[in-house]
């Protein structure tokens, strides 16, 4: 496949980027709060992913 054909292929490649560092930092903070008993109720969080469109294989 030539380079030109890669740009016009359907569907294009896509990945989902997750905020792993933010997730890890938040989970560490919540765990520390739980250990110190300052937080006892369950916590539900949603981290926004980012769709990244790719142009080649």
C-alpha positions, 0 to 999 in steps of 0.5 A: 500500500502506498503512502497516499492510499493510507491517508484515504483508507476507511476507517482511519485508525483511532486510539483512546488516550486515557489520563493515566497520570491523573488517574494514578495521582487521584487514586493515591490521594483517595487511598491515603485519605482512606488510610488516614480515616478522613474519608469513609464514603465510597467515591465514584469518579469519571476520567474523560478519555480523548479520542486520537485519530491516526492517519497511518497504519 
